Each structure stands twice: as structure tokens, then as C-alpha cells.
Amino acid sequence: MDADRGAGTVTSTDVTDVLVVGAGPTGLVLACDLARRGIAVRIVDRSPAPPRTSRAKGPNPRSLEILDDLGVAEAVLAAGSAPLPMLKYRDRAPVAQADPWAGSAPSPDAAYDRAWLVAQWRLEEILRARLAGYGVRVELGREVVGLTQSPDAPAEAEAGAGAEDGPEADAEASRVVVTFAEDRRGEGAAALRARYVVGCDGAHSSVRKLLGIGFEGTTREDQVMVCGDVELAEDALDRGLWHQWFDEDGAVMLCPIPGTRTGWWFQAGPERDGRGRPLAPTADGFRRLLAHHTGLPGQALTRAELLSTYRVNVRMADRFRAGRVFLAGDAAHVHAIAGGLGMNTGIQDAFNLGWKLGEVLAGRADPGLLDTYEEERLPVAARTLDLTSERLRATLEAIRRPGGGLDSAITADTTGLGVGYRWSSLAADRTHPEAHTHPDRTHPATVTDPTGVPHPNAVTDPAGAPLTADEGPQPGDRAPDAPCTDAATGAGTRLHRVFAGPRTTVLGFGPGSAAVLDEVAATYGGTGVRTCRVYAADEDRGENRAGEQSQDQGEEQSADRREGRTGTEAGPPGCAVIDAEGHAAAAYGTGASARAQASAGGAASGARTGTIVVVRPDHHVGLRVPADDARSVREYLRRLHGTGHSAARPPERSSERSPDRFPDMVDAVRKG
């Protein structure tokens, strides 16, 4: 599974569409997403062997949805465990127990209600195996030391040729020359030409430094923690709990590593020298900390590895793009550890960028689409920095009191399910046209239920008033999930399963949506767009319509997904589902609007009722309009996917953007 050695030294004639630098979760998710789209992608890492790091404890609910889309969620769930109850101690005695997820459960609109514990190295193994299934392997021991973008052809200038024009034309179209250090076999430096490069190479990113992009923020030398993976003697502690000792002179936290018999994540306040300076972590130091805080004998810790010192580091790049080079994950932003959002924000960066690169490289979208990566993700990163810093403050305050613990870091905001992009230029908002001119009014704020507990999926409209169930998600919001029945096979499925794979999905609710779905299927079938008719339980389905699958086709697509064929080769472009219990109509707010239209116009207008929802490949609503607004659907899809079957490769024109827009947007999103 881990035969990740590169194919050898690259030469100056090597060409690829996208070079991903860094093979952590961010880079691997991006590479998987691109590979399944048929994009020529290479991924390199400076480490001579697959990194074995465990600081990140697993994906949150939003990242689990992304991993599900990539076809690896089942493997991730099997390799990990649900989050554990937390047992808190003071002066070696247990004083409190808390389970932050005790009251949560999957809901119709969100199949994953909690984060999942899995070692980061195990998650990376799973993603590398998925990537290898597409014929792409991580090239190890490849250190990037130079990036050169053609001075006579800026990144946004027209490129002309594409991958289908052959390797020579593609080489000419490439705009970034990447130079690698001399390899460990003594061979000389090598170079590669790439149309785009994405730096996913961590907080000390070589790519960011080579670009000269600032990484402003602070490092708190007084907030230090030592970390490592350790083994404890069997039965030393109950493995069904996350044990946390918080004393006035320090702390030790031990969480069992899923999939191991005796492995634990070890985190602690460091030992200090006579002048109060933190000492570097050592196995013996861990044993002394264990004995001091827990009362267990130091010898109970039988092994310690992956030792590191963590300092609270809060920084963000001042831009996420320089020409044809992008930054994602820790290369673009690093957060306080509270809330576990570092790795998750990187995974979500990758999922936002992957489909946009795919559409541009396929020649369907204008390169200006790539500007929306920074437009959408930079404000999210800024707010995440503030959120994690606030959660860290809350946690540090909580552990000063007996019974306080890491549960203080967990809130509805840390699930990732409420993150949206209502301020984005891709949010085609017909209901609230002011959304694009007043970004300070567009961030989805958390809504609380009568008990004061935030609901993870609740949002507010741009003016700040809570949305009702009948209004449904607005453009920019995460598209809700919903259980339904496959109309072709009769099998149970979910809308997020319909969305899975590298396509935009056009949902049609109500009889009036049929004409638009037929037009979309005829125009875009097989070119990055699928249609899905959502039937009410009591709605007459008649014969299979154009763009809907037969039962045999539905079964074929299910097999495609099981075997990982979720790219351009996977299945027909259309489907139909039955909303047997009304969850889809409730989630998308279509039931009441259809009844209102029918009541207002009688049977004649009732025949034309319906709603069209365009869902982007990253599960965010792009457009939501009445079914008779076919023009808006055409315009929106043209922006994302060109003109369909007749589309020629568009020129990669320069796209101008306001230099003032992103600072204002960041400030607005931070205010929430």
C-alpha cells in the first residue's frame, strides 16, 4: 500500500498539469480529487519516507463528508473510533467526566454528527492507497528549491494549448518551472514544468517562502506543549476514555490511538529548567511527567516516538495565490490547536480548489474561476484563526478550575458544517442581491435553539434574521444531505451520494423542473454536470425522462462508485430519487413554495411549479431559483462549465480583481 517511491529523477522535459507539493492530508485530498477528474497530477514530498505524524486526531463532520465523496470514508471510519468521553483529574484523583457528543446524533441533513478519531498517518495511508488506484504515487525525497514563472507570460495570460494538444503543446502552455534539490542518490538537480503548482507543504512551506508571500501572525513562546505517540503497559488505563490531568503546575493528556492495543497520544506541559525554559521532549521526560501527574509508575510508559514541541502559532499568508501557484492548508494558515481545525481546514481548502482547477484545465471554465479560491477560503481561514484562538482561551480558562478539560474547545462551529460562502461571487443570490456588495452581512451566524445550544446546521440570512425551514439554504451555503430512494433501483441513498464525484449537480424539485433538467442533460451530459429529479412520495413519475437512468444504469453507477470510478468515466449524467419522507423538500425549502405557487395559480400554474438548485462539486449551493428561470440556470452553468458539448477551450484571460476586496471580506467574516 505504501510503495510511494518516485519513478526517478525528473528531467527538464517533464510536464504535468498540476504539481502538488506536500503529501499530508491537504495535498493527498487535492491530488485524489484531481486524479479522479483525469487531470495529470504529480505529488512530491521532501521526506524520504511517508511522514508518520499524529498531532491531528482526525476529521471533523465536514471533512468526513469530503472523504465520503472521495470514496474513503468507510475505510477511515473502520480505522478509527468515535470520540471518547473525557475523564478529568485533579491532584491524581478523578473529578469529572464529560462527553461533548452525548446529545448529538446524525440528522437527515447531516450524516456525520461528530469528529472521528484516527491517527493522521493512518488517514494518509488510506488516501495514498486511493491515489495509487488512479495510478498516481507520492514521489518521496523531492525537495522544491526553485519556482520560476515565465516573465513573458503571466499566469493569467492566455495559454492556448491544452493537454489534448499533445505533450509538446502542453509544455509550451506550462508556466511554472519547478526545480528540485539534488536527490539522495547523488544525481543532479532536476526540473519540472507545471501549468499550476499548489503548495501544501506545511507551516514552514518552501513554496510560500519561494514566492515571497508574507506569513503574519504570532508565536506564543509561553504557551508550549510536548507531544508524542507512546505505548503504555496493558491495563495501565481504561482505553474507553480520554484521560486528562490538569494541575496547577502542569498537565498530562492521554488519548488511546485507535487500531492499536497499547498506543496512546501523549500531550503535556513541558518540563522546565531552573530558569523556567521548556525542555525538549524525551522518553525519560515523558515518564517523569506521567509519574508526577498521574501517579502511574514511569515504567508504565514503555515506548515514546514522534516527539515534538508545539507552540501556539497563529499565522496566515497575506494571499493564497501568486500567478499559477497556490497555497493550501498549513502553508496558508496555522491555527491554535484547540478545536482540531488545522488539518480539517486544509482538507476543505483542497476540496474547494480541486474542482476549480479541474474545470479550468479541462477547458470548460475561464481561468478567472480560480480567483474564487482565495475569495472564498481566505476569509474562512481568517475566521478560523479567530475561532481557534477563542476556543484556546476558553479551554485555558476552564482547566484552571477542577473539572475543566478539552471539552471546552468543542462547539458547533468546530464541526465545519456551518461554513459557507454567501459573500462569494459564485453565490448567485437572487433573493438577497445585496449579499455581494455588503460582505459584512453575509456570513452565516450560528443560531441557538431554545436551550441556548447552537445548532450545527443553523444559519442566518444576509440581514441576520434566522432562515425558516421553508426558505432552505441560500447560495453559498453548504448543500444539505437528505435520505431518499433511488428511483431506478429502489435502494436507499442520500443526496450527498448523488453529489459524489467530480460534477456539479442540478436538482429539480416539482413537475416544472423537468424541462430545465432535460435542457441541462442535453447540453452538459458527460461534461461535468449531472441532473437529478427529486420526486415527492406522492408525485406521478410516469416513464423515465430524458437524462434519468434506467435501473441497469443506476446499478452500473453504483458499481462505479464502489470501485472508485468516480471521475469522467463514471456512470451516466442523470438520475432520479424519491423523497419518500419529505426530508429533501424540508432541507431545501421546496415544499411550501410549491404549495404556494399551486394555490396562487391553480392547476395551470401548478403544472409549472418547481425549484432548481445548482449544487457545486464541493457541496455548496451555487444557485436556487424557480423552475421557470431557465435563463439563470444557463448563465450559472456557463460560468462553471462553459457552453456544454459545443464548448471550445476558452482562452486563459487575465481576470482583474479589486485589491480592496479581500481585506474587507476578511474583516467581515471575522466579525461573523
LINWOPE-V596714 format. One record per residue. RES is the residue in three letters. SS is DSSP state (h for helix, s for strand, l for the rest). PHI is phi in degrees with one decimal (* if undefined). OMEGA is omega in whole degrees, -180 to 180 (NA if undefined). Layout:
[[RES & SS & PHI & OMEGA] [RES & SS & PHI & OMEGA]]
This chain:
[[MET & l & * & -174] [ASP & l & -113.5 & 176] [ALA & l & -80.7 & -170] [ASP & l & -100.4 & -179] [ARG & l & -62.9 & -179] [GLY & l & -64.4 & -176] [ALA & l & -80.0 & -180] [GLY & l & 122.2 & -178] [THR & l & -67.5 & 176] [VAL & l & -75.7 & 179] [THR & l & -115.9 & -176] [SER & l & -67.9 & 179] [THR & l & -92.9 & -180] [ASP & l & -67.6 & -176] [VAL & s & -136.0 & 173] [THR & s & -145.1 & 176] [ASP & s & -70.6 & -177] [VAL & s & -133.6 & 170] [LEU & s & -106.1 & 175] [VAL & s & -100.0 & -179] [VAL & s & -105.3 & -178] [GLY & l & 110.6 & -174] [ALA & l & -112.1 & 169] [GLY & l & -82.2 & -179] [PRO & h & -56.8 & -180] [THR & h & -62.2 & -178] [GLY & h & -64.0 & -179] [LEU & h & -69.0 & 177] [VAL & h & -61.9 & 180] [LEU & h & -63.0 & -179] [ALA & h & -62.6 & 178] [CYS & h & -61.9 & -179] [ASP & h & -63.4 & 179] [LEU & h & -70.0 & -177] [ALA & h & -62.1 & -178] [ARG & h & -70.8 & 176] [ARG & l & -87.0 & -178] [GLY & l & 80.9 & 178] [ILE & l & -80.9 & 176] [ALA & l & -73.7 & -176] [VAL & s & -126.5 & 171] [ARG & s & -126.0 & -179] [ILE & s & -132.4 & -177] [VAL & s & -123.6 & 176] [ASP & s & -145.4 & -177] [ARG & l & -71.1 & -178] [SER & l & -68.0 & 179] [PRO & l & -75.4 & 178] [ALA & l & -139.6 & 179] [PRO & l & -53.5 & -180] [PRO & l & -58.3 & 180] [ARG & l & -121.7 & -178] [THR & l & -115.4 & -175] [SER & l & -137.3 & -176] [ARG & l & -62.7 & 176] [ALA & l & -73.4 & -174] [LYS & l & -97.8 & 174] [GLY & l & 141.4 & -177] [PRO & l & -77.6 & 174] [ASN & l & -87.1 & -176] [PRO & h & -55.5 & -180] [ARG & h & -67.0 & 178] [SER & h & -66.7 & 176] [LEU & h & -62.5 & 176] [GLU & h & -62.7 & 179] [ILE & h & -66.7 & 179] [LEU & h & -64.5 & 175] [ASP & h & -63.6 & 178] [ASP & h & -59.1 & 180] [LEU & l & -79.2 & 176] [GLY & l & 85.1 & -177] [VAL & l & -120.9 & -175] [ALA & h & -61.5 & -179] [GLU & h & -61.6 & 179] [ALA & h & -65.9 & 180] [VAL & h & -66.2 & 179] [LEU & h & -62.8 & -180] [ALA & h & -68.1 & -178] [ALA & h & -83.1 & -175] [GLY & l & -122.1 & 179] [SER & s & -149.9 & 174] [ALA & s & -64.3 & 178] [PRO & l & -61.2 & -171] [LEU & l & -95.9 & 170] [PRO & s & -59.5 & -177] [MET & s & -105.8 & 176] [LEU & s & -103.0 & -177] [LYS & s & -103.9 & -178] [TYR & s & -121.2 & 171] [ARG & s & -141.0 & -178] [ASP & l & 51.9 & 175] [ARG & l & 74.4 & -178] [ALA & s & -105.9 & 177] [PRO & s & -65.9 & -178] [VAL & s & -124.0 & -178] [ALA & s & -163.6 & 175] [GLN & s & -133.1 & -178] [ALA & s & -140.6 & 173] [ASP & l & -126.3 & -175] [PRO & l & -60.6 & -175] [TRP & l & -107.2 & -174] [ALA & l & -59.7 & -177] [GLY & l & -95.3 & -176] [SER & l & -102.0 & 178] [ALA & l & -156.5 & 175] [PRO & l & -56.4 & 180] [SER & s & -120.5 & 180] [PRO & l & -56.3 & -177] [ASP & l & -93.2 & 179] [ALA & s & -152.2 & -176] [ALA & l & -72.5 & -179] [TYR & l & -112.4 & -175] [ASP & l & -107.4 & -176] [ARG & l & -150.0 & 174] [ALA & l & -67.1 & -179] [TRP & s & -129.5 & 179] [LEU & s & -84.1 & 175] [VAL & l & -156.0 & -180] [ALA & l & -61.5 & -178] [GLN & h & -58.8 & -180] [TRP & h & -64.6 & 178] [ARG & h & -73.0 & 175] [LEU & h & -59.1 & 180] [GLU & h & -65.4 & 176] [GLU & h & -58.4 & -179] [ILE & h & -63.6 & -180] [LEU & h & -68.5 & 178] [ARG & h & -64.8 & 178] [ALA & h & -65.1 & 177] [ARG & h & -62.7 & 180] [LEU & h & -64.1 & 178] [ALA & h & -62.0 & 177] [GLY & h & -63.0 & 176] [TYR & l & -94.4 & 179] [GLY & l & 83.6 & -179] [VAL & l & -116.3 & 179] [ARG & l & -124.5 & 179] [VAL & l & -66.6 & 177] [GLU & s & -95.3 & -174] [LEU & s & -87.9 & 180] [GLY & l & 68.0 & -179] [ARG & l & -111.5 & -178] [GLU & l & -102.2 & 180] [VAL & s & -78.3 & -180] [VAL & s & -122.2 & 180] [GLY & s & -155.5 & 175] [LEU & s & -133.2 & 179] [THR & s & -129.4 & 174] [GLN & s & -100.9 & -174] [SER & l & -53.3 & -177] [PRO & l & -67.0 & -178] [ASP & l & -92.7 & -180] [ALA & l & -146.5 & -179] [PRO & l & -56.2 & -175] [ALA & l & -57.9 & -175] [GLU & l & -87.6 & -180] [ALA & l & -71.5 & -175] [GLU & l & -65.9 & -177] [ALA & l & -101.8 & 177] [GLY & l & 81.5 & -171] [ALA & l & -77.6 & 177] [GLY & l & -133.0 & -174] [ALA & h & -60.3 & -177] [GLU & h & -74.8 & -180] [ASP & h & -84.4 & 177] [GLY & l & 102.1 & -174] [PRO & h & -64.6 & -179] [GLU & h & -68.0 & 179] [ALA & h & -64.4 & -180] [ASP & h & -64.4 & 178] [ALA & h & -62.7 & 179] [GLU & h & -67.5 & -179] [ALA & h & -74.8 & -179] [SER & l & -64.2 & -175] [ARG & l & -125.4 & -179] [VAL & s & -122.4 & 173] [VAL & s & -102.0 & -178] [VAL & s & -107.5 & 180] [THR & s & -107.1 & 179] [PHE & s & -107.5 & 176] [ALA & l & -67.7 & 175] [GLU & l & -56.3 & -175] [ASP & l & -78.9 & -172] [ARG & l & -75.4 & 176] [ARG & l & -95.1 & 178] [GLY & l & 87.3 & 179] [GLU & l & -78.6 & -173] [GLY & l & -71.0 & 178] [ALA & l & -61.7 & -178] [ALA & s & -131.8 & -178] [ALA & s & -135.6 & 179] [LEU & s & -141.7 & 176] [ARG & s & -105.6 & -179] [ALA & s & -133.7 & 176] [ARG & s & -71.4 & 176] [TYR & s & -142.4 & 177] [VAL & s & -127.2 & 177] [VAL & s & -125.2 & 177] [GLY & s & -85.2 & 176] [CYS & l & -118.3 & -168] [ASP & l & -101.8 & 167] [GLY & l & 83.0 & -174] [ALA & l & -61.1 & 179] [HIS & l & -97.3 & -172] [SER & l & -45.4 & 173] [SER & h & -67.1 & -179] [VAL & h & -62.0 & 180] [ARG & h & -61.8 & -180] [LYS & h & -66.2 & 179] [LEU & h & -65.5 & 178] [LEU & h & -79.2 & -177] [GLY & l & 72.5 & -180] [ILE & l & -84.3 & -180] [GLY & l & -67.0 & -179] [PHE & s & -135.7 & -171] [GLU & s & -78.8 & 177] [GLY & s & 153.2 & -176] [THR & s & -134.8 & 171] [THR & s & -119.7 & -177] [ARG & s & -92.4 & -180] [GLU & s & -68.1 & -180] [ASP & s & -87.8 & 179] [GLN & s & -112.4 & -170] [VAL & s & -127.0 & 178] [MET & s & -141.5 & 173] [VAL & s & -103.8 & -173] [CYS & s & -135.3 & 175] [GLY & s & 179.4 & 171] [ASP & s & -98.6 & -177] [VAL & s & -128.9 & 170] [GLU & s & -117.4 & 177] [LEU & s & -113.1 & 175] [ALA & l & -56.1 & 180] [GLU & l & -56.7 & 178] [ASP & l & 68.6 & 176] [ALA & l & -64.9 & 180] [LEU & l & -143.1 & 176] [ASP & l & -69.4 & -178] [ARG & l & -79.4 & 175] [GLY & l & -91.8 & -177] [LEU & s & -135.5 & 171] [TRP & s & -99.0 & -173] [HIS & s & -89.7 & -175] [GLN & s & -138.7 & 177] [TRP & s & -104.2 & 178] [PHE & s & -121.2 & 180] [ASP & s & -119.5 & -178] [GLU & l & -65.4 & -177] [ASP & l & -107.1 & 177] [GLY & s & 150.3 & -175] [ALA & s & -157.3 & 170] [VAL & s & -137.4 & 177] [MET & s & -127.0 & -179] [LEU & s & -131.5 & 180] [CYS & s & -122.7 & -179] [PRO & s & -63.0 & 177] [ILE & l & -85.6 & -179] [PRO & l & -59.2 & 178] [GLY & l & 82.9 & 177] [THR & l & -121.8 & 178] [ARG & l & -87.8 & -173] [THR & l & -131.8 & -178] [GLY & s & -85.5 & 180] [TRP & s & -139.3 & 166] [TRP & s & -79.9 & -179] [PHE & s & -114.0 & 174] [GLN & s & -133.7 & -176] [ALA & s & -161.0 & 165] [GLY & l & -67.0 & -173] [PRO & l & -74.9 & 165] [GLU & l & -68.5 & -179] [ARG & s & -131.3 & 178] [ASP & l & -83.2 & -176] [GLY & l & -62.7 & 179] [ARG & l & -99.7 & 176] [GLY & l & 84.0 & -180] [ARG & l & -84.4 & -178] [PRO & s & -66.1 & 177] [LEU & l & -91.1 & 177] [ALA & l & -65.2 & -178] [PRO & l & -71.2 & 174] [THR & l & -140.8 & 178] [ALA & h & -61.0 & 179] [ASP & h & -65.3 & 177] [GLY & h & -62.6 & 177] [PHE & h & -61.5 & 180] [ARG & h & -63.9 & 179] [ARG & h & -65.0 & 178] [LEU & h & -63.4 & 179] [LEU & h & -60.2 & -179] [ALA & h & -64.8 & -176] [HIS & h & -65.6 & -173] [HIS & h & -91.0 & -172] [THR & h & -100.1 & -175] [GLY & l & 84.3 & 174] [LEU & l & -71.2 & 176] [PRO & l & -67.0 & -180] [GLY & h & -56.4 & -179] [GLN & h & -67.5 & 177] [ALA & h & -65.4 & 175] [LEU & s & -88.5 & -172] [THR & s & -94.0 & -179] [ARG & s & -157.0 & 176] [ALA & s & -141.6 & 179] [GLU & s & -146.0 & -179] [LEU & s & 55.8 & -178] [LEU & s & -74.1 & -180] [SER & s & -154.3 & 175] [THR & s & -112.5 & 179] [TYR & s & -108.5 & 173] [ARG & s & -114.2 & -180] [VAL & s & -62.9 & -173] [ASN & s & -127.4 & -178] [VAL & s & -124.0 & -175] [ARG & s & -145.7 & 177] [MET & s & -148.2 & 176] [ALA & s & -65.2 & -179] [ASP & l & -78.0 & 171] [ARG & l & -155.8 & -177] [PHE & l & -105.6 & -178] [ARG & s & -151.2 & 170] [ALA & s & -134.9 & -178] [GLY & l & 63.9 & -178] [ARG & l & -95.3 & -179] [VAL & s & -118.1 & -178] [PHE & s & -119.9 & 173] [LEU & s & -119.7 & 179] [ALA & l & -147.0 & 178] [GLY & h & 66.7 & -176] [ASP & h & -63.1 & 175] [ALA & h & -64.9 & -178] [ALA & l & -104.0 & -176] [HIS & s & -162.8 & 173] [VAL & s & -127.3 & -169] [HIS & l & -124.8 & 166] [ALA & l & -60.4 & -173] [ILE & l & -71.0 & -176] [ALA & l & -60.6 & 179] [GLY & l & 92.8 & 177] [GLY & l & 61.5 & -174] [LEU & l & -101.0 & -177] [GLY & h & -62.0 & 179] [MET & h & -59.9 & -177] [ASN & h & -66.3 & 178] [THR & h & -65.0 & 177] [GLY & h & -65.6 & 177] [ILE & h & -58.3 & -179] [GLN & h & -74.4 & 169] [ASP & h & -57.1 & -176] [ALA & h & -60.6 & -178] [PHE & h & -70.3 & 176] [ASN & h & -72.0 & -175] [LEU & h & -79.5 & -172] [GLY & h & -58.1 & -176] [TRP & h & -69.8 & 180] [LYS & h & -70.5 & 174] [LEU & h & -59.6 & -179] [GLY & h & -61.1 & -179] [GLU & h & -68.4 & 179] [VAL & h & -67.8 & -178] [LEU & h & -68.7 & 176] [ALA & l & -76.7 & 178] [GLY & l & 82.8 & -178] [ARG & l & -92.1 & -176] [ALA & l & -114.7 & 175] [ASP & l & -68.0 & 178] [PRO & h & -56.4 & 176] [GLY & h & -59.3 & 177] [LEU & h & -58.0 & -178] [LEU & h & -68.0 & 176] [ASP & h & -62.7 & -176] [THR & h & -73.1 & 175] [TYR & h & -62.5 & 178] [GLU & h & -66.1 & -180] [GLU & h & -56.9 & -177] [GLU & h & -91.5 & -171] [ARG & h & -87.3 & 180] [LEU & h & -63.6 & 176] [PRO & h & -63.1 & 178] [VAL & h & -64.5 & 179] [ALA & h & -61.8 & 180] [ALA & h & -62.4 & 179] [ARG & h & -67.9 & 179] [THR & h & -64.8 & 175] [LEU & h & -57.9 & -180] [ASP & h & -67.4 & -179] [LEU & h & -63.2 & -178] [THR & h & -68.5 & 177] [SER & h & -65.5 & 178] [GLU & h & -67.3 & 178] [ARG & h & -66.6 & 177] [LEU & h & -64.9 & 178] [ARG & h & -59.9 & -180] [ALA & h & -64.1 & -179] [THR & h & -70.3 & 179] [LEU & h & -63.0 & 177] [GLU & h & -70.0 & -177] [ALA & h & -65.6 & -174] [ILE & l & -77.2 & 173] [ARG & l & -71.5 & -178] [ARG & l & -105.9 & 176] [PRO & l & -55.2 & -180] [GLY & l & 97.3 & 177] [GLY & l & -77.2 & -179] [GLY & l & -164.2 & -174] [LEU & h & -72.1 & 176] [ASP & h & -62.8 & 178] [SER & h & -67.6 & -179] [ALA & h & -82.2 & -172] [ILE & l & -99.9 & 176] [THR & l & -138.2 & 177] [ALA & h & -58.8 & -179] [ASP & h & -64.1 & -176] [THR & h & -81.9 & 176] [THR & h & -74.0 & -176] [GLY & l & 80.5 & -175] [LEU & l & -74.7 & -179] [GLY & l & -93.4 & -178] [VAL & l & -75.0 & 178] [GLY & l & -144.3 & -174] [TYR & l & -132.9 & -177] [ARG & l & -63.2 & 179] [TRP & l & -78.2 & -171] [SER & l & -68.3 & 173] [SER & l & -68.1 & 176] [LEU & l & -87.1 & 178] [ALA & l & -88.9 & -176] [ALA & s & -79.2 & -172] [ASP & l & -90.3 & 178] [ARG & l & -88.9 & -178] [THR & l & -80.6 & -177] [HIS & l & -126.7 & -176] [PRO & h & -61.6 & 180] [GLU & h & -74.4 & -175] [ALA & h & -59.2 & -176] [HIS & h & -84.5 & -179] [THR & l & -100.1 & 179] [HIS & l & -130.0 & -176] [PRO & h & -61.4 & 180] [ASP & h & -72.1 & 180] [ARG & h & -112.8 & -171] [THR & l & -112.7 & -178] [HIS & l & -79.1 & 179] [PRO & l & -64.5 & 178] [ALA & l & -88.5 & -179] [THR & l & -75.0 & 177] [VAL & l & -107.9 & -180] [THR & s & -102.4 & 174] [ASP & l & -82.6 & -176] [PRO & l & -58.3 & 179] [THR & l & -85.8 & -179] [GLY & l & 91.1 & -180] [VAL & l & -87.1 & -180] [PRO & s & -64.1 & 174] [HIS & l & -88.6 & -172] [PRO & l & -64.4 & -177] [ASN & l & -107.2 & -178] [ALA & l & -78.4 & 178] [VAL & l & -135.2 & 174] [THR & s & -118.0 & 177] [ASP & l & -77.7 & -175] [PRO & l & -58.8 & 179] [ALA & l & -88.6 & 176] [GLY & l & 98.9 & 180] [ALA & l & -84.6 & -180] [PRO & s & -60.5 & 174] [LEU & l & -76.2 & 173] [THR & l & -87.6 & 180] [ALA & l & -60.8 & -179] [ASP & l & -71.8 & -180] [GLU & l & -74.6 & 179] [GLY & l & 72.8 & -178] [PRO & l & -68.9 & 177] [GLN & l & -101.1 & 178] [PRO & l & -53.0 & -176] [GLY & l & 102.5 & -180] [ASP & l & -73.0 & 170] [ARG & s & -60.2 & 178] [ALA & l & -76.6 & -178] [PRO & l & -66.5 & 172] [ASP & l & -85.4 & 173] [ALA & l & -168.4 & 175] [PRO & s & -71.7 & 180] [CYS & s & -156.8 & -179] [THR & s & -120.2 & 177] [ASP & s & -67.2 & -176] [ALA & l & -66.3 & -178] [ALA & l & -81.9 & -173] [THR & l & -107.7 & -176] [GLY & l & 78.1 & -179] [ALA & l & -82.7 & 175] [GLY & s & -69.8 & 178] [THR & s & -151.0 & 178] [ARG & s & -139.2 & 179] [LEU & h & -61.4 & 179] [HIS & h & -65.7 & 172] [ARG & h & -70.9 & 176] [VAL & h & -63.3 & -179] [PHE & h & -69.7 & -170] [ALA & l & -59.4 & -178] [GLY & l & 103.4 & -169] [PRO & l & -83.7 & 178] [ARG & l & -139.9 & 164] [THR & s & -76.7 & 180] [THR & s & -117.4 & 176] [VAL & s & -108.2 & 179] [LEU & s & -89.5 & 176] [GLY & s & -120.3 & 177] [PHE & s & -107.5 & 176] [GLY & l & 87.4 & -176] [PRO & h & -62.1 & -179] [GLY & h & -70.2 & -178] [SER & h & -82.2 & -172] [ALA & h & -60.2 & -177] [ALA & h & -64.2 & 179] [VAL & h & -66.2 & 179] [LEU & h & -62.3 & 178] [ASP & h & -61.8 & 180] [GLU & h & -64.4 & 180] [VAL & h & -63.7 & -180] [ALA & h & -62.1 & -180] [ALA & h & -68.8 & -176] [THR & h & -84.6 & -170] [TYR & h & -118.5 & -177] [GLY & s & -51.0 & 179] [GLY & l & 81.5 & -179] [THR & l & -123.4 & 172] [GLY & l & 97.8 & -180] [VAL & s & -132.8 & 172] [ARG & s & -118.9 & 175] [THR & s & -112.7 & 177] [CYS & s & -145.4 & 176] [ARG & s & -84.9 & 179] [VAL & s & -104.2 & -179] [TYR & s & -90.3 & 169] [ALA & s & -69.9 & -175] [ALA & l & -58.8 & -176] [ASP & l & -99.6 & -176] [GLU & l & -86.9 & 178] [ASP & l & -71.8 & -178] [ARG & l & -90.7 & -180] [GLY & l & 61.0 & 178] [GLU & l & -82.0 & 175] [ASN & l & -57.0 & -180] [ARG & l & -89.8 & 175] [ALA & l & -57.5 & 179] [GLY & l & 88.3 & 177] [GLU & l & -102.5 & -175] [GLN & l & -81.9 & 166] [SER & l & -77.0 & 180] [GLN & h & -61.7 & 180] [ASP & h & -62.1 & 179] [GLN & h & -65.7 & 179] [GLY & h & -62.5 & 178] [GLU & h & -65.0 & 178] [GLU & h & -63.4 & 180] [GLN & h & -67.5 & 177] [SER & h & -61.9 & 178] [ALA & h & -65.1 & 177] [ASP & h & -55.7 & -177] [ARG & h & -66.8 & -179] [ARG & h & -59.6 & -177] [GLU & l & -92.1 & 175] [GLY & l & 85.4 & -180] [ARG & l & -86.2 & -178] [THR & l & -107.4 & 180] [GLY & l & -97.7 & -175] [THR & l & -66.4 & -178] [GLU & l & -91.1 & -169] [ALA & l & -95.7 & 163] [GLY & l & 66.4 & 178] [PRO & l & -74.5 & -171] [PRO & l & -83.8 & -175] [GLY & s & -125.3 & 177] [CYS & s & -156.3 & 176] [ALA & s & -142.9 & 178] [VAL & s & -131.5 & 178] [ILE & s & -109.1 & 180] [ASP & s & -85.8 & -168] [ALA & l & -58.1 & -176] [GLU & l & -107.6 & 177] [GLY & l & 76.7 & -177] [HIS & h & -68.9 & -180] [ALA & h & -66.8 & 179] [ALA & h & -61.7 & 179] [ALA & h & -67.1 & -177] [ALA & h & -66.1 & -176] [TYR & h & -101.3 & 174] [GLY & l & 65.1 & -174] [THR & h & -97.1 & -176] [GLY & h & -64.7 & -177] [ALA & h & -67.2 & -178] [SER & h & -65.9 & 179] [ALA & h & -65.7 & 179] [ARG & h & -64.4 & -179] [ALA & h & -66.4 & 180] [GLN & h & -64.0 & -179] [ALA & h & -64.6 & -180] [SER & h & -66.1 & -177] [ALA & h & -71.9 & -172] [GLY & h & -114.9 & 180] [GLY & h & 72.7 & -174] [ALA & h & -64.4 & -176] [ALA & h & -63.4 & 180] [SER & h & -74.4 & 178] [GLY & h & -59.9 & 179] [ALA & l & -67.3 & -178] [ARG & l & -104.7 & -175] [THR & l & -71.2 & 177] [GLY & l & 154.9 & -180] [THR & s & -135.9 & 174] [ILE & s & -112.0 & 175] [VAL & s & -123.0 & 176] [VAL & s & -96.9 & -179] [VAL & s & -109.9 & 180] [ARG & l & -64.1 & 179] [PRO & l & -60.9 & 179] [ASP & l & -98.7 & 173] [HIS & l & 69.8 & 174] [HIS & s & -115.4 & 180] [VAL & s & -69.0 & 177] [GLY & s & -98.9 & -175] [LEU & s & -150.3 & 176] [ARG & s & -143.6 & -173] [VAL & s & -140.4 & 172] [PRO & s & -61.0 & -175] [ALA & l & -64.9 & 179] [ASP & l & -85.8 & 179] [ASP & l & -97.9 & -179] [ALA & h & -64.3 & -178] [ARG & h & -61.6 & 180] [SER & h & -62.6 & 179] [VAL & h & -63.8 & 179] [ARG & h & -59.4 & -177] [GLU & h & -63.9 & -178] [TYR & h & -69.1 & -180] [LEU & h & -66.5 & 178] [ARG & h & -62.8 & -180] [ARG & h & -68.3 & -178] [LEU & h & -84.5 & -169] [HIS & h & -133.6 & 179] [GLY & l & 71.6 & -175] [THR & l & -101.0 & 175] [GLY & h & 92.4 & -174] [HIS & h & -59.1 & -177] [SER & h & -89.0 & -174] [ALA & l & -67.5 & 169] [ALA & l & -95.8 & 179] [ARG & l & -61.9 & -179] [PRO & l & -76.7 & 176] [PRO & l & -66.8 & 179] [GLU & l & -83.6 & -175] [ARG & l & -78.6 & 174] [SER & l & -68.1 & 178] [SER & l & -119.4 & -179] [GLU & l & -84.4 & 176] [ARG & l & -143.3 & -178] [SER & l & -71.0 & 178] [PRO & l & -68.5 & -177] [ASP & l & -92.8 & -168] [ARG & h & -67.2 & -172] [PHE & h & -69.9 & 176] [PRO & h & -58.6 & 178] [ASP & h & -62.7 & -178] [MET & h & -65.9 & 179] [VAL & h & -59.6 & -180] [ASP & h & -62.9 & -179] [ALA & h & -64.9 & -178] [VAL & h & -70.1 & 178] [ARG & h & -61.9 & 179] [LYS & h & -70.9 & 179] [GLY & l & 68.8 & NA]]
